[in-house]
Amino acid sequence: MSSTSVTNQPAALASLQAVPKVRIYGVPISKMSMKQTVDYLSKVIEVKQPHQVITANPIMVMAAQDDPSYLKMMQQAELIVPDGTGVVWAAARVGQPVAERVPGYDLIHELMKVGEKKDWKVYLLGASNEVIQAAADKIRSTYPKVKLVGVRDGYFGDAEDAQVIQAIKEAAPDLLLVGRAAANQEPWIGKYKQQLGVPVMMGVGGSFDVLSGKLKRAPVIFQKLRLEWFYRLLQEPWRYKRMLLLPKFAVKVMRDKENVTK
């Protein structure tokens, strides 16, 4: 039987309706823990309910303030997890703390662990051909029971969207991981999620770079000090302009106080 069996559909559907959230500048952030998030997405796959999952950080929240269409896309996403430490901090500051930070990279691995037990089918889309193939090899070696049903790079234009969508539909994955440029990763999923019809569609940012070995994950000490962003900046100094939004976000939250959750 397929991993997306609907035997327990009524119970699973009921559980999908209870995601606690905090709104940060109009962006609905899940308060669930990592375990709760993984359990929730496992049920999503069971009932074949298309979900766009966004791993949110302060840079994305700030982008949504400047671009109404980006904000609307985020508000229409089925699940937004608190990836960035700044988002976790902001939620706590306004008195609506999330259970914990849910980093996208760790979420991928937790989902792969479940996927091994449930024979999930996974499709990888994004990055360069070299990086995505190396990331695929890493997943195959670490999670051999996960079925990789598609792997393709993210270098395609609008004219090729229909072809890419058709290939994904034919592969019928349970989980679609998309790693493209920040400006079009989430909007692309949001635009085509109904056509794609994949139960879990998640933007993974630079996770493919880390999986492939191109970049290193921040050491535990950097993670504990909430300085993963700084470690990444050391590896990719060209990102400094985007990183400047982090202190702006913190100042904005401190200044706005009760208006943050409106």
C-alpha positions in Angstrom: 0.0 0.0 0.0 1.2 3.5 -0.7 2.8 5.6 2.1 -0.1 8.0 1.6 -2.8 5.6 2.7 -6.0 7.3 3.9 -7.2 4.7 6.3 -7.1 7.1 9.2 -8.1 10.1 7.3 -10.9 11.4 9.6 -8.7 11.4 12.7 -5.7 12.8 10.8 -7.8 15.6 9.2 -9.1 16.6 12.6 -5.6 17.0 14.0 -4.6 19.2 11.0 -6.9 21.9 12.2 -5.2 22.6 15.5 -1.9 24.4 14.8 -1.2 27.0 17.5 0.2 30.2 15.9 1.6 33.6 16.7 1.4 36.4 14.2 4.6 38.4 13.7 3.8 41.4 11.5 1.0 39.5 9.9 3.0 36.3 9.3 1.4 33.3 11.1 4.2 31.4 12.8 3.6 27.9 14.2 4.2 27.5 17.9 4.7 23.7 17.6 7.9 21.9 18.7 10.0 19.9 16.2 8.4 16.7 17.3 4.9 18.1 16.9 5.8 19.6 13.5 7.1 16.2 12.3 4.0 14.4 13.6 1.8 17.0 12.0 3.5 16.7 8.6 3.4 12.9 8.8 -0.4 13.2 9.1 -0.5 15.6 6.2 1.2 13.0 4.0 -1.2 10.3 5.2 -4.2 12.3 4.0 -2.5 13.7 0.9 -3.4 17.2 1.9 -1.1 19.7 -0.1 0.8 21.9 2.3 3.3 24.6 1.6 5.8 24.7 4.5 7.9 27.8 5.0 10.9 27.9 7.2 10.7 31.6 8.3 13.4 33.9 9.4 13.5 37.7 10.1 14.7 38.5 6.6 11.6 36.9 5.1 9.3 38.6 7.6 10.9 42.0 6.7 10.6 41.2 3.0 6.9 40.6 3.6 6.6 44.1 5.1 7.9 45.7 1.9 6.0 43.4 -0.6 2.3 42.9 -0.1 2.2 40.0 -2.6 5.0 38.2 -0.6 3.1 38.8 2.6 -0.1 37.4 1.0 1.8 34.3 -0.1 3.1 33.7 3.4 -0.3 34.2 4.9 -1.7 31.6 2.4 1.0 29.0 3.3 -0.4 26.1 5.3 2.5 26.0 7.8 5.2 28.4 8.7 7.8 27.2 11.2 10.2 29.4 13.2 13.5 28.7 11.6 15.4 31.9 12.5 16.4 32.6 16.1 15.1 36.2 15.6 11.6 34.9 15.0 11.8 32.8 18.1 13.0 35.8 20.1 10.3 38.1 18.7 7.5 35.6 19.6 8.9 35.4 23.2 9.2 39.2 23.4 5.5 39.7 22.6 4.5 37.2 25.2 3.5 34.4 22.7 6.5 32.1 22.8 6.9 29.2 20.4 7.8 25.8 21.8 11.3 25.9 20.2 13.2 26.8 17.1 12.5 24.5 14.2 15.4 24.8 11.8 14.7 23.8 8.3 17.9 21.7 7.9 17.0 19.7 11.0 13.4 19.4 9.9 14.6 17.8 6.7 16.5 15.1 8.6 13.7 14.4 11.0 11.3 14.0 8.1 13.8 11.7 6.4 14.0 9.5 9.5 10.2 9.1 9.4 10.3 8.6 5.6 12.6 5.6 6.1 10.0 3.9 8.2 7.1 4.8 5.9 8.6 4.4 2.5 8.1 8.1 1.6 8.9 9.3 -1.9 11.0 12.4 -2.1 11.8 14.9 -4.9 14.7 17.3 -4.7 14.5 20.5 -6.8 17.0 23.3 -6.7 20.7 24.5 -6.6 23.2 23.7 -9.3 23.3 20.2 -10.8 26.6 19.4 -9.0 25.2 20.5 -5.6 21.8 18.8 -6.0 23.3 15.5 -7.1 25.7 15.5 -4.2 22.8 16.3 -1.8 20.9 13.4 -3.3 23.8 11.1 -2.8 24.0 12.1 0.8 20.3 11.4 1.4 20.7 8.0 -0.4 23.6 7.0 1.8 22.1 8.3 5.1 18.5 7.3 4.5 18.6 4.3 2.0 15.0 3.4 2.5 13.7 6.8 1.4 12.7 6.7 -2.3 14.2 9.5 -4.2 11.9 9.7 -7.2 13.3 12.9 -8.8 16.4 15.1 -8.7 16.8 18.3 -10.8 18.6 21.6 -10.5 16.9 24.9 -9.9 18.2 26.7 -13.0 15.1 27.0 -15.1 13.0 29.9 -16.2 9.3 30.6 -16.3 9.0 29.0 -19.7 10.0 25.7 -18.3 7.7 25.7 -15.3 5.1 23.5 -16.9 7.6 20.9 -17.8 9.1 20.9 -14.3 5.6 20.6 -12.7 4.6 17.8 -15.0 7.8 15.8 -14.1 7.0 16.3 -10.4 3.4 15.2 -10.8 4.4 12.1 -12.7 6.9 11.2 -9.9 4.1 11.7 -7.3 6.3 12.4 -4.3 5.1 12.7 -0.7 7.7 15.4 0.0 9.1 18.0 -2.4 12.1 20.0 -1.2 12.8 23.2 -3.1 16.1 25.1 -2.8 16.1 28.1 -5.2 16.9 31.8 -4.9 15.2 33.5 -2.0 13.2 35.8 -4.2 11.4 33.0 -6.0 11.6 29.9 -3.8 8.5 30.3 -1.7 6.5 32.3 -4.4 7.1 29.5 -6.9 5.7 26.9 -4.5 2.8 29.2 -3.6 2.0 29.8 -7.2 2.0 26.2 -8.2 1.1 24.2 -5.1 -2.4 23.2 -6.2 -1.1 22.1 -9.6 1.8 20.2 -8.0 -0.6 18.5 -5.4 2.4 17.2 -3.3 1.4 16.7 0.4 4.5 18.5 1.7 6.3 21.2 -0.3 9.0 22.9 1.6 11.5 25.6 0.7 14.9 24.6 2.1 17.1 27.6 1.2 20.7 26.7 1.4 20.2 23.3 3.0 21.2 21.5 -0.2 24.5 23.3 0.0 25.1 21.9 3.5 23.8 18.4 2.5 26.2 18.4 -0.5 29.1 19.4 1.6 29.6 22.7 -0.3 28.9 24.6 3.0 29.4 23.5 6.6 26.7 23.5 9.2 27.5 25.9 12.0 29.2 24.3 15.0 27.1 23.5 18.0 28.6 26.5 19.9 27.4 28.9 17.2 23.9 27.2 17.3 23.7 27.6 21.1 24.7 31.2 20.9 22.2 31.8 18.1 24.9 32.8 15.8 24.3 30.4 12.9 23.6 33.4 10.7 27.1 34.8 11.5 28.8 31.5 10.7 27.0 31.4 7.3 28.1 35.0 6.7 31.7 34.0 7.3 31.3 31.3 4.6 29.3 33.6 2.2 30.4 37.2 2.9 28.4 38.3 -0.2 25.3 37.8 1.9 26.1 40.8 4.1 23.4 43.1 2.6 20.7 40.6 3.5 22.1 40.1 6.9 21.8 43.8 7.7 18.0 43.2 7.9 18.5 41.2 11.1 19.4 44.1 13.4 16.7 46.2 11.7 14.1 43.5 12.5 15.2 43.4 16.2 15.0 47.2 16.5 11.6 47.2 14.8 10.2 44.6 17.2 11.5 46.5 20.3 10.1 49.8 18.9 6.7 48.5 17.9 5.9 46.5 21.1 2.2 45.6 21.0 1.9 46.3 17.3 4.1 43.3 16.4 1.2 40.8 16.5 -1.3 43.0 14.7 
